[in-house]
Amino acid sequence: MDKVLPDLLFEEISLLPLEHPGANDPEYRERRNYIAGLAKQFRLDPKHRIQDVAYTEVETGVWRHVYDQLEEAQQRRACSFYLGARQSLGITGDRIPQLNELNEKLNALTGFGLAPIEGLVETRGFLSWLGDRIMLCTQYIRHHSRPDYTPEPDIVHEVIGHVPNFTNPDFAEYSQFIGQGARKANDLQLEQLGRLYWYTVEFRLVEEGDDIKAFGAGLLSSFSELEHAFGDAVERRKFDLEEVINLPYDYSDMQPVLFVIPSYARLIEATREFIERF
C-alpha cells in the first residue's frame, strides 16, 4: 500500500476520558501513545513496512485472557465460517498476531489488507478506506485492570472480531461496497450508512441451517455481548434495510436489537439499491 492517510480526522490519542480504565495509569498511557506513534509514522509514509509491535508479557496476558474467555462461547455461538477462518489464519491465544503476517494471508485470499491507525477515525474516513479494500486497525490493547472491557477499538477487537471475516470473498465485496458509498454520501446518508455498518458488520447475526449464529465483530470480540445477543433481553429481527438505516444505536450499552441476515445476495442487493440513491 502506498497511499498516504494524512487527511483523516482523529480523536486526540493522548487524552483519555476519566472513565477509561487506563486514564490514571501513566505507564499504560505512555505505552499506548508509543504504539499509536508507530501507526502514525506508517500513515504519513506508508511505503515503509508496517512496524511490528513487541508486545509485553502483560499485554500478551490480556490477549490470552480474552481469547480463552471467548473460546467456549464462540464454539457455541459463532458461525462455522468464522471459526474456520480464525483457525486458518493461525489466530490463537498464545500470542498477539502482527498486522504484517495477517496481511499476507488476507491478500492471498481476498485481496483485503490492514493498515495501522493511531486512534478512532471519523466515520467517512474509516468507511472510505474500505473502498480500497483496506481496513484501518489499532494495534494497542485494552488496560489490564479490565481485560473484559474496552471503550474503544483495540487489537483484540480488530483481530479477533474483524479480521477472520475478511477471508470471506462476499464479506470483502460488501465491505468495499460500503466504502465506495461513504465517499459520495451526504451527511444524512453517511449517518445511515454508519448504522448499516453497525448492524451488519459489528453486530450481525446470520442464519446457519435451522440456527442463528454470530458473525459481527462487536459480538465475536466480546464475551458479554456474545452471550447477551442470544438472551431474552435482545429482540432479534429479520433484516430490513429501511428499518436498519433509521434505527439509532448506543455504542456504550448492550445492544437491545439485532438483525438476522439471511444471505449476502440479499444484503448486497439491498445495499446497492440504497447507495444508488446517493
N, C-alpha and C positions, 0 to 999 in steps of 0.2 A: 504494500500500500504506500502510495507516495502523495497522498492528498493531505494538505495542511488543515488543521482544525482550529485556527485562531479566533474564529468569529462566533463561537458558541458562548452562550451566557450561562454562568455557573452561580450556584450559591457559594458564598465565601467559605473556602475549605478550612480556614484556620479558626473560624468561630463555631462553637458548638453550643446549642441551647442548654440551659441548665438541666433539663430533664434527660439529656443524653447521658448514658451510663459512663462515658469517658470524659465528661465535661470537666471534672475536678481531678483528673489524673494527668499531670503534666508529661509524664513519660509516655503514656499512650498517645497523647495529642502530638507530641514531637515525632513519634514513630509514624502515626497516621499521616502527618504532614510530609514526612520524608518519602513515604511510598507514593503519595499523591504527587510529589515533586518529580518522581521518576516518570509518571504518566504525562506530566506537563512537558517535560523535555521531549518525549516522543511526539506529543501533539504538535509541538512547534517545529519539529524536524523529523517527520515520520519515515524518512529514508533510512534512518538507523533502525536496527533491530530492537524489538521490544525488550526492555531490560527485565531479566528475571529478578524476582524478589527472594532474598534469602530469609525465609520465614523462620521465626524464632520457635523455641520449644513451647512457649506459652501460646503463640498463635496457632501452631500445629495442634496443640491440645484443645483449643477452642473448636477447630475444624473437626477433630476426631470426635469430640463430644456431640456436636450437632449431627455429624454423619451417622454415628451409632444410634442416636436417638431417633433419627428419621428412618433408618433401615427397616425396622419391623413395620412401621406404619406404611411406608412406601410399598412394601411387598403386598400389603392388603389393599391399598388404596390407589396406587399409581397404575396407569395404563401399561400394558405389556410392552408397547413400543418404547416408552421412556425407560423402563427397567433394562431392556436390551441395549438401548443406546448408551446408557450410563456405563454399562459393563464394557461395551465395545470401545468406548473412549478411555477406558482404564481409570475411571474415577473411583477411588477407594477412600477409606477413612485413614489410611496410613500417612498420606502427605497431601499438601495443597498443590494441585496441578498448576503449571505455569501456562500463561496465555500462548506462548510460542508453540508448545507441544500440542495444545488443543487446536491451534490454528492449522497446523499441518494436517491434522485428521479431518477437521471440518472442511478445509479447502478441497481435499481429495473427494469428499463425499457429496457436498452440495455447493461448493464454491463460496460458502459464507466465511467470514473472518471476524476476529475480535480485535479491538483496539483499546488500549488502556486509557482511562479518563480519570481526572483527579477528583471529581465530585459530581453532585447532582447537576443535570443539564436541563435547560428549559425544553418544553415538550417538542416544539418544532425542530429544534436542532437534533435532539435524540432520535426522534422518529425518522427524520430525513436521512440520517445515515444508514438506516435500514434499507433505504432505496438503493444504496450502493452495495448491498449485501454485507454490511459491516455493523456489528453490534458494539456499542461502547460499553466497556466493563471497568468497574472499580477493582482495585487489587488489595486494598486494605481490608482488615477483618474487624468484626464487632468486638466490643470490650469484653474482657474475660470475666468480669463480675456478673454479666448477664448473657451467657452464651446462647440462651434460647430466644433472645430478643435483639432486634436491631431497628432503629428508627430510620434507616437509610439503606440503600443497596450496598452490599459488601461482597467480597469474593465468594462467600458461602451462597448467597442468593444468586449471584451471576452464574457460577459454575454448576452448582447442584440443581438450581431451578431452571435456568435458561438454556445453558449450552447443549445438553443432550437433545433438546427439541429441535435444534438447528440441523441435526443429522437427518431429519425428515424432509425430503425434497418439497413436499406440499406445504409444510410449515415455512420453509425457507422462502418459497414463492409468495406465500401470503404475507410474510413479514416485509419482503421487498415491496409488495404492492401497497402496504400501509405507508411505507416510507415515501414512495412516489406521490401518494396522495397528500402527505403532510407538506410537501414542497409547494403545492398550489392551493392549499386550503386557506380560506379566510379565517378570521379569529373564531367565529362560531363553529365553522366546520372543523377546525383544529380541535376545539374542545370536544366535539362529538367524536372525532377520530380518536382522541385520547381515551374516551370512555370505551370505545370499541376495542382498543388495545388492552385496556384494563380487564375487560370481561372475557376476552378471547385469548390473550397471551399470558396475563398474570393470574387470572382466576377462572380458568376454563375447566369444565367437565366435559367428558366425551362418552358416547355410547360404545360399549365393547361387549358384543353379544347381547345378553339379557341384563348386563350390569352397567353401572355408571362408574367411571373411573376419573382420576385426576390427571390433567395434562397441563395445568397452568403453573408458571414459575413461582408465583406467590404462594401456591398451595404446596408444591413439591419441596420447597425450601423451608417450610415452617411446620413443625410438628403440631402446634396448636391449631393453625389454620387448616391443616390436612384433616385432623380429627373433627374439627368444628364443621367442615364442609359437608360431612356425612351425618351430622346430628340433626335433631329435631328443630333446632333454632334457625336452620337455614331453609329458605324457600328455593327449591331447585326448579327453574323454569325452562321451558323449551326456548331455543334461540329464536328471537325476533329482532331483526336489525333496528327497526324504528324504536322499539322499547329500549334496546341496549344503548343507543346513542343519546337517548334522552333521560337516562337514569343516572343521577349523580351518585358518587361513591365517596366514602370516607376512608382514606388510606390508613388512618391511625386506629381503626377499630376493626373488630371481626366483621367479615362480610355477611350481611343478612340475606342477600340474594345472589345466586349463582345461576349461570346459564349452561344448559347441556347442548353441545354442538353435535349434530348428527353426522355430518360429513364435511370434509374440506371442500368438496364440489359445491355444496350449498353455501358454505361460508364465503368462498371466494366469489361466487356469482353475486351474492347479495352485496358484498363489499364493492365489487366492480361497479354495480349499478349505483351505489351510493356515491362513489368517487367521481363517477361520470357527471354528477350534478354540479361538481365544483366549478 
